[in-house]
Amino acid sequence: MKQRILSGITPSGSELHIGNYFGAVSAQIALQDSHETYYFVADLHALTTVRDREQLEKNITGVVLDYLALGLDPDKCVFFRQSDVSEHSQLAVILANFISYGQMKRMHAFKDKLQTGTSVDSINMGLFNYPILMAADILLYKPYGVPVGEDQRQHIELTRDIAESFNKTYKISTFPLPEPIISKEVGRVVGTDGERKMSKSLGNIIGIFEDEKVIEKQIMGSFTDPKRIKATDPGRVEGNPVFIYHDLMNDDKGEVEDLKARYRAGTVGDVEVKQKLVAAHKRKFAGARAKRKELEGNIELVKKILAEGAVKARKFASQTLAEVYKIIGEHNKLNNYIACRSGITMKSIINFDDYSKIEVRVGKIVEAMVPEGSNKLIQFRVDFGEYQKTIFSGIKEWYSPEELVGVKTMWVTNLTPKKTPFGDSEGMLFACDTKDGPFGDAQGKKPYIVEVGDEVEVGSEFH
């Protein structure tokens, strides 16, 4: 059985930079083939610093596109948005009771803010509680390990402390203790200032998907060896950010070794070294840049990937939350909830929040047929304007395919594809039970398909 790995990235900026890539993302991508992997965009964490709606949306979209362009494969991992799985927030509320105020005050997220001159009274509780939500993100999926940069090691240690405290309190081993997976070679990528970790907020980054002229400017402005006044002076290679980046990005290792030797000897200038780095960057990320542009033109595919990932993540997360609720006593004889193998379900209550997530759109049937060997299903090809879907519906008993071609009606479009013997169904016909009878009294009666008039465009969403 493969070990489970989980990690996420906070969309504090609209695009990833090479520090994100070599510090975490490249390791995540490499783990997809050897581990069971859960990766998420930590959009709730972004609220600690991003307070502009349009900027937050841009950041989230950017990070999702970047991950997919850089090689995250939804067929190999579960990829989703944190906010699409409400169990993250629910578990964070519970775990806050298993860690002390003193421990939280020692967290880097809090202390780093103080070092910038910010007063204690002005620090928001989202930032202060950041490590608790991060612990919930992790423990929901009971992973073996979490790929992180060196700066996040403390947060994994806190997660282990919280897990141990919970397990000890209830004398049960509910949560395994996750291991930080940190690349010994990279872990923490120094910024172009040569001093601090590469960070968008510090302005010391090298982008991946930004305009090529912007990236060239970032590289050409990188810190090198401050003691080297002239190109003929011997230079220091060790710890020099430009050579650190060459080691990471330049696939021509012969060129890298030649540049290092000439730099030490004082026979090559900083400008040439940086220009070679610009060329290496273009080679390294050419494929990813092309893939990202392709994804930008197919947002419906991206939405589908995230929706399917959220369904898979929620299935696991709901199991963990149900287990925790039962252990702490929140699930008892007064509950309408019951725990089941597929997660939390209801006895008699429909979760209105989940129901509101259903996406219903107007679609026009352009093709209809009965699959060979089927005695119930009709296979539809439905046009939604910008895209088409194949959808199966069990209405052959009442309708013939021919009479439905050209009909414009409503469809549920954001369901996880349902496997049938004849192919995947990518949605569901949104039909009433009967035209004449009351709802709930439709057994054996012909379902009524509501036709939409010409005044409503194909692809329109109903709320």
C-alpha positions as CSV (number, residue, x, y, z in Angstrom):
1,M,0.0,0.0,0.0
2,K,1.3,3.5,-0.9
3,Q,2.0,5.9,1.9
4,R,-0.3,8.9,2.0
5,I,1.2,12.4,1.4
6,L,-0.5,15.7,1.8
7,S,0.6,19.3,1.1
8,G,-0.8,22.6,0.1
9,I,0.2,26.1,-0.9
10,T,-1.3,29.4,0.2
11,P,-2.3,31.7,-2.7
12,S,-0.8,34.8,-1.1
13,G,0.4,35.8,-4.6
14,S,-1.1,35.4,-8.1
15,E,1.7,33.3,-9.5
16,L,4.3,30.8,-8.1
17,H,8.0,31.7,-8.2
18,I,11.0,29.4,-8.4
19,G,11.3,29.4,-4.6
20,N,7.9,27.8,-4.4
21,Y,8.7,25.4,-7.2
22,F,12.1,24.1,-6.0
23,G,11.2,24.4,-2.3
24,A,8.0,22.4,-2.4
25,V,6.1,21.9,-5.7
26,S,8.8,19.9,-7.5
27,A,8.9,17.5,-4.6
28,Q,5.1,17.2,-4.6
29,I,5.1,16.4,-8.3
30,A,7.8,13.8,-7.9
31,L,5.8,12.0,-5.2
32,Q,2.7,11.5,-7.3
33,D,4.0,8.3,-8.9
34,S,5.2,6.7,-5.6
35,H,2.6,7.8,-3.0
36,E,-1.1,8.4,-2.5
37,T,-1.1,12.1,-2.8
38,Y,-3.5,14.9,-1.6
39,Y,-2.7,18.4,-2.7
40,F,-4.8,21.5,-2.1
41,V,-4.8,25.2,-2.6
42,A,-5.0,26.7,1.0
43,D,-7.3,29.6,0.0
44,L,-8.6,30.1,3.6
45,H,-5.1,30.7,4.8
46,A,-4.8,33.5,2.3
47,L,-7.4,35.6,4.2
48,T,-4.8,36.4,6.8
49,T,-3.2,38.9,4.3
50,V,-5.4,39.3,1.3
51,R,-8.5,41.4,1.8
52,D,-9.3,42.3,-1.7
53,R,-11.9,40.1,-3.4
54,E,-10.6,40.4,-6.9
55,Q,-7.0,39.9,-5.8
56,L,-7.9,36.8,-3.9
57,E,-9.7,35.3,-6.9
58,K,-6.8,36.2,-9.1
59,N,-4.4,34.5,-6.6
60,I,-6.4,31.3,-6.3
61,T,-6.8,31.0,-10.1
62,G,-3.2,31.7,-10.6
63,V,-2.0,29.0,-8.2
64,V,-4.4,26.4,-9.5
65,L,-3.2,27.0,-13.1
66,D,0.4,27.1,-12.0
67,Y,0.2,23.7,-10.2
68,L,-1.5,22.0,-13.2
69,A,0.9,23.6,-15.7
70,L,4.0,22.5,-13.7
71,G,2.9,18.9,-13.7
72,L,0.4,18.2,-11.0
73,D,-1.7,15.3,-12.5
74,P,-5.3,15.0,-11.3
75,D,-5.3,11.4,-12.5
76,K,-2.5,10.6,-10.0
77,C,-3.4,12.8,-7.1
78,V,-6.4,14.4,-5.3
79,F,-6.2,18.1,-6.1
80,F,-8.8,20.5,-4.5
81,R,-9.5,23.8,-2.9
82,Q,-9.4,24.0,0.9
83,S,-12.6,26.0,1.1
84,D,-14.5,23.4,-0.9
85,V,-14.1,20.9,2.0
86,S,-15.7,22.4,5.1
87,E,-14.3,19.7,7.3
88,H,-11.0,21.7,7.4
89,S,-12.6,24.5,9.3
90,Q,-14.7,22.2,11.5
91,L,-11.7,20.2,12.6
92,A,-9.7,23.4,13.3
93,V,-12.3,24.5,15.9
94,I,-11.9,21.2,17.7
95,L,-8.1,21.0,17.6
96,A,-7.8,24.5,19.0
97,N,-8.7,23.0,22.3
98,F,-5.7,20.7,22.3
99,I,-2.9,23.3,22.2
100,S,-1.9,26.1,24.6
101,Y,-1.7,29.8,24.1
102,G,2.0,29.7,25.1
103,Q,2.8,27.3,22.3
104,M,0.9,29.4,19.8
105,K,2.9,32.5,20.8
106,R,6.1,30.7,19.9
107,M,5.0,30.1,16.3
108,H,7.0,31.7,13.5
109,A,3.9,33.2,11.8
110,F,3.2,35.2,14.9
111,K,6.8,36.1,15.9
112,D,7.7,37.1,12.3
113,K,4.9,39.6,12.2
114,L,6.1,41.1,15.5
115,Q,9.6,41.5,14.0
116,T,8.2,43.7,11.3
117,G,7.1,46.3,13.9
118,T,3.5,45.2,14.0
119,S,1.9,45.6,17.5
120,V,0.4,42.5,19.2
121,D,-3.0,44.2,19.4
122,S,-3.2,44.6,15.6
123,I,-2.4,41.0,14.7
124,N,-5.6,39.3,13.5
125,M,-6.6,35.9,15.0
126,G,-6.6,34.3,11.6
127,L,-2.8,34.8,11.5
128,F,-2.4,33.8,15.1
129,N,-4.4,30.6,14.6
130,Y,-2.9,29.8,11.2
131,P,-0.9,26.8,12.6
132,I,-4.1,25.3,14.0
133,L,-5.9,25.4,10.7
134,M,-2.8,24.0,9.1
135,A,-2.8,21.1,11.6
136,A,-6.5,20.4,10.7
137,D,-5.5,20.5,7.0
138,I,-3.0,17.8,7.6
139,L,-4.7,15.6,10.3
140,L,-8.0,15.3,8.3
141,Y,-6.2,13.0,5.9
142,K,-3.9,11.1,8.3
143,P,-0.9,11.3,6.1
144,Y,2.5,9.7,6.6
145,G,4.3,12.9,5.5
146,V,4.0,16.5,4.4
147,P,6.4,18.0,1.8
148,V,7.3,21.5,3.1
149,G,10.1,24.0,3.1
150,E,12.5,24.2,6.1
151,D,10.6,27.3,7.4
152,Q,7.4,25.1,7.8
153,R,9.1,22.4,10.0
154,Q,7.9,24.1,13.2
155,H,4.3,23.9,12.0
156,I,4.6,20.2,11.4
157,E,6.0,19.8,14.9
158,L,3.0,21.7,16.3
159,T,0.7,19.4,14.3
160,R,2.4,16.4,15.9
161,D,2.0,18.0,19.3
162,I,-1.8,18.6,18.7
163,A,-2.2,15.0,17.5
164,E,-0.4,13.6,20.5
165,S,-2.5,15.8,22.9
166,F,-5.7,14.6,21.3
167,N,-4.7,10.9,21.3
168,K,-3.5,11.1,24.9
169,T,-6.6,12.9,26.1
170,Y,-8.9,10.2,24.7
171,K,-6.5,7.3,25.1
172,I,-6.8,6.4,21.4
173,S,-4.5,6.5,18.4
174,T,-6.8,8.5,16.1
175,F,-4.1,10.6,14.5
176,P,-0.8,9.3,13.2
177,L,2.1,11.7,13.7
178,P,3.0,13.2,10.3
179,E,6.6,13.6,9.2
180,P,8.0,16.7,7.5
181,I,9.4,15.8,4.1
182,I,12.1,18.4,3.4
183,S,14.5,18.3,0.5
184,K,18.1,18.2,1.9
185,E,19.3,19.8,-1.2
186,V,16.8,22.7,-1.3
187,G,14.2,23.1,1.4
188,R,14.7,26.9,1.6
189,V,15.5,28.9,-1.6
190,V,17.3,32.2,-0.9
191,G,15.9,35.3,-2.5
192,T,17.6,37.5,-5.1
193,D,18.6,39.8,-2.2
194,G,21.0,37.0,-1.1
195,E,19.8,37.2,2.5
196,R,16.2,36.1,3.1
197,K,14.0,33.3,1.9
198,M,12.5,34.0,-1.5
199,S,9.1,35.6,-1.0
200,K,6.7,37.7,-3.1
201,S,6.1,40.0,-0.1
202,L,9.8,40.8,0.1
203,G,10.2,41.5,-3.6
204,N,13.1,39.1,-4.0
205,I,11.7,36.5,-6.3
206,I,12.2,35.1,-9.8
207,G,8.9,34.2,-11.4
208,I,8.0,31.3,-13.6
209,F,5.0,32.5,-15.6
210,E,5.4,36.3,-15.6
211,D,6.4,38.2,-18.7
212,E,9.8,37.2,-20.0
213,K,11.1,40.8,-19.7
214,V,10.0,40.9,-16.0
215,I,11.8,37.6,-15.3
216,E,14.9,38.8,-17.1
217,K,14.9,42.0,-14.9
218,Q,14.5,39.9,-11.8
219,I,17.5,37.7,-12.7
220,M,19.7,40.6,-13.9
221,G,19.1,42.3,-10.6
222,S,20.1,39.3,-8.4
223,F,22.7,39.7,-5.7
224,T,26.0,38.1,-6.5
225,D,29.4,38.6,-4.7
226,P,29.5,42.0,-3.0
227,K,33.3,41.8,-2.7
228,R,33.8,41.4,-6.4
229,I,34.3,44.9,-7.8
230,K,35.5,44.1,-11.3
231,A,34.9,41.2,-13.7
232,T,38.6,40.3,-13.5
233,D,38.4,39.9,-9.7
234,P,38.1,36.2,-8.4
235,G,34.5,35.6,-7.3
236,R,32.8,33.5,-4.7
237,V,30.6,30.8,-6.0
238,E,29.5,29.1,-2.8
239,G,26.4,30.8,-1.4
240,N,26.1,33.0,-4.5
241,P,22.4,33.2,-5.4
242,V,23.0,33.3,-9.1
243,F,25.0,30.0,-9.0
244,I,22.4,28.5,-6.6
245,Y,19.8,29.2,-9.3
246,H,22.1,27.8,-12.0
247,D,22.4,24.5,-10.1
248,L,18.6,24.4,-9.8
249,M,17.5,25.4,-13.3
250,N,20.3,25.0,-15.8
251,D,20.1,21.6,-17.5
252,D,23.5,22.2,-19.1
253,K,25.7,21.1,-16.3
254,G,28.9,21.4,-18.4
255,E,28.0,25.1,-18.9
256,V,27.4,25.5,-15.1
257,E,30.8,24.0,-14.2
258,D,32.6,26.2,-16.8
259,L,30.9,29.4,-15.5
260,K,31.9,28.5,-11.9
261,A,35.5,27.8,-12.9
262,R,35.7,31.1,-14.8
263,Y,34.0,33.0,-12.1
264,R,36.5,31.8,-9.5
265,A,39.3,32.7,-11.8
266,G,38.0,36.2,-12.6
267,T,37.5,35.5,-16.4
268,V,33.7,35.9,-16.6
269,G,31.5,38.8,-15.6
270,D,28.3,38.8,-13.6
271,V,26.3,40.0,-16.7
272,E,27.3,36.9,-18.8
273,V,26.6,34.6,-15.8
274,K,23.1,36.1,-15.4
275,Q,22.4,36.1,-19.2
276,K,23.1,32.4,-19.2
277,L,20.7,32.0,-16.3
278,V,18.0,33.8,-18.2
279,A,18.4,31.3,-21.1
280,A,18.4,28.4,-18.7
281,H,15.1,29.6,-17.1
282,K,13.5,29.8,-20.6
283,R,14.5,26.2,-21.3
284,K,13.5,24.9,-17.9
285,F,9.9,26.3,-18.0
286,A,9.0,26.5,-21.7
287,G,6.7,23.5,-21.5
288,A,5.0,24.7,-18.4
289,R,4.4,28.1,-19.8
290,A,2.8,26.6,-22.9
291,K,0.6,24.3,-20.7
292,R,-0.6,27.2,-18.6
293,K,-1.7,29.2,-21.6
294,E,-3.7,26.2,-22.8
295,L,-5.4,25.9,-19.4
296,E,-6.3,29.6,-19.3
297,G,-8.4,28.9,-22.4
298,N,-10.2,26.0,-20.8
299,I,-11.4,27.1,-17.4
300,E,-14.3,24.6,-17.5
301,L,-11.8,21.8,-17.5
302,V,-10.0,23.3,-14.5
303,K,-13.3,23.7,-12.6
304,K,-14.1,20.1,-13.3
305,I,-10.7,19.0,-12.0
306,L,-11.2,20.9,-8.7
307,A,-14.8,19.7,-8.3
308,E,-13.8,16.1,-8.7
309,G,-10.9,16.5,-6.3
310,A,-13.2,18.1,-3.7
311,V,-15.5,15.1,-3.8
312,K,-12.7,12.7,-3.3
313,A,-11.2,14.8,-0.5
314,R,-14.5,15.3,1.2
315,K,-15.1,11.6,1.3
316,F,-11.9,11.0,3.3
317,A,-12.3,14.2,5.4
318,S,-15.9,13.4,6.4
319,Q,-14.8,10.0,7.7
320,T,-12.1,11.5,9.9
321,L,-14.5,14.2,11.2
322,A,-17.2,11.6,12.0
323,E,-14.6,9.6,13.9
324,V,-13.5,12.6,15.9
325,Y,-17.1,13.7,16.6
326,K,-17.8,10.3,18.0
327,I,-14.7,10.2,20.1
328,I,-15.3,13.6,21.7
329,G,-19.0,13.0,22.3
330,E,-20.5,15.4,19.7
331,H,-22.1,12.4,18.0
332,N,-24.6,10.9,20.4
333,K,-28.2,9.7,20.6
334,L,-29.5,13.3,20.1
335,N,-27.8,13.6,16.6
336,N,-29.5,13.3,13.3
337,Y,-26.2,12.3,11.9
338,I,-25.0,8.8,11.5
339,A,-21.4,7.7,10.7
340,C,-21.0,5.5,7.7
341,R,-18.0,4.2,5.7
342,S,-18.4,6.8,3.1
343,G,-18.4,9.7,5.6
344,I,-21.2,11.6,7.5
345,T,-24.7,11.1,6.1
346,M,-28.1,12.1,7.4
347,K,-31.1,10.2,8.7
348,S,-33.8,12.8,7.8
349,I,-32.1,16.1,7.2
350,I,-30.8,17.5,3.9
351,N,-27.7,19.7,4.2
352,F,-28.9,22.9,2.6
353,D,-25.3,24.1,2.2
354,D,-24.4,21.0,0.1
355,Y,-27.6,21.3,-1.9
356,S,-26.7,24.9,-2.8
357,K,-23.5,23.7,-4.5
358,I,-25.5,22.0,-7.2
359,E,-24.9,23.7,-10.6
360,V,-27.8,23.7,-12.9
361,R,-27.4,25.0,-16.5
362,V,-29.4,25.2,-19.6
363,G,-28.3,22.7,-22.2
364,K,-29.5,21.8,-25.7
365,I,-29.7,18.1,-26.8
366,V,-27.8,17.9,-30.1
367,E,-27.6,14.1,-30.2
368,A,-29.5,11.2,-28.6
369,M,-29.3,7.5,-29.0
370,V,-30.0,4.2,-27.1
371,P,-26.7,2.5,-26.4
372,E,-26.6,-1.0,-27.8
373,G,-27.6,-3.5,-25.1
374,S,-29.3,-1.0,-22.9
375,N,-32.9,-1.3,-21.9
376,K,-33.2,1.8,-19.7
377,L,-30.7,4.5,-20.8
378,I,-30.6,7.1,-23.4
379,Q,-27.2,8.6,-24.3
380,F,-27.3,12.4,-24.9
381,R,-24.7,14.8,-26.3
382,V,-25.7,18.1,-24.7
383,D,-24.5,21.6,-25.8
384,F,-23.8,24.1,-23.0
385,G,-22.4,26.8,-25.3
386,E,-18.7,26.8,-24.5
387,Y,-18.5,23.0,-24.1
388,Q,-20.5,19.8,-24.6
389,K,-21.1,16.9,-22.3
390,T,-22.1,13.2,-22.7
391,I,-24.9,12.4,-20.2
392,F,-26.9,9.2,-19.7
393,S,-30.4,9.2,-18.4
394,G,-32.7,6.3,-17.6
395,I,-35.8,7.6,-19.4
396,K,-36.0,5.2,-22.3
397,E,-39.3,3.8,-20.9
398,W,-41.0,7.1,-21.5
399,Y,-39.2,8.9,-24.3
400,S,-37.6,8.0,-27.6
401,P,-34.2,9.6,-28.6
402,E,-35.7,11.1,-31.7
403,E,-38.3,13.2,-29.9
404,L,-35.7,14.7,-27.6
405,V,-33.1,16.0,-30.2
406,G,-33.2,19.8,-30.2
407,V,-34.9,20.0,-26.8
408,K,-33.4,22.8,-24.5
409,T,-33.8,21.9,-20.8
410,M,-32.0,22.0,-17.5
411,W,-29.1,19.8,-16.4
412,V,-27.0,19.3,-13.3
413,T,-23.4,19.9,-14.6
414,N,-21.0,19.7,-11.7
415,L,-21.4,16.1,-10.6
416,T,-18.5,13.7,-10.5
417,P,-18.7,11.6,-13.7
418,K,-20.8,8.4,-13.1
419,K,-19.5,5.2,-14.7
420,T,-22.0,3.2,-16.8
421,P,-21.4,0.1,-18.9
422,F,-21.5,2.4,-22.0
423,G,-19.2,5.3,-20.8
424,D,-19.0,8.0,-18.2
425,S,-22.1,10.2,-17.6
426,E,-20.9,13.8,-17.1
427,G,-24.1,15.2,-15.5
428,M,-27.8,14.5,-14.8
429,L,-31.1,15.5,-16.4
430,F,-32.9,18.0,-14.1
431,A,-36.5,16.8,-14.6
432,C,-39.7,17.0,-12.5
433,D,-41.3,13.8,-11.4
434,T,-44.6,14.3,-13.2
435,K,-46.4,17.1,-15.0
436,D,-49.7,16.5,-13.3
437,G,-49.2,14.6,-10.1
438,P,-47.8,16.0,-6.8
439,F,-44.0,15.7,-6.1
440,G,-43.1,12.5,-4.3
441,D,-46.0,10.6,-6.0
442,A,-44.3,9.8,-9.2
443,Q,-43.6,6.1,-9.1
444,G,-44.3,4.6,-12.5
445,K,-45.3,7.9,-14.0
446,K,-43.7,9.7,-16.9
447,P,-41.1,12.3,-15.8
448,Y,-41.7,15.8,-17.1
449,I,-38.9,17.5,-18.9
450,V,-39.1,21.3,-18.6
451,E,-38.4,22.9,-21.9
452,V,-36.7,26.3,-21.8
453,G,-37.7,29.1,-24.1
454,D,-35.6,30.9,-26.7
455,E,-35.2,33.9,-24.4
456,V,-32.8,31.9,-22.2
457,E,-29.4,31.2,-23.7
458,V,-27.7,27.8,-23.8
459,G,-25.2,27.6,-20.9
460,S,-27.1,29.9,-18.6
461,E,-27.0,29.0,-14.9
462,F,-30.1,28.6,-12.7
463,H,-30.0,29.7,-9.0
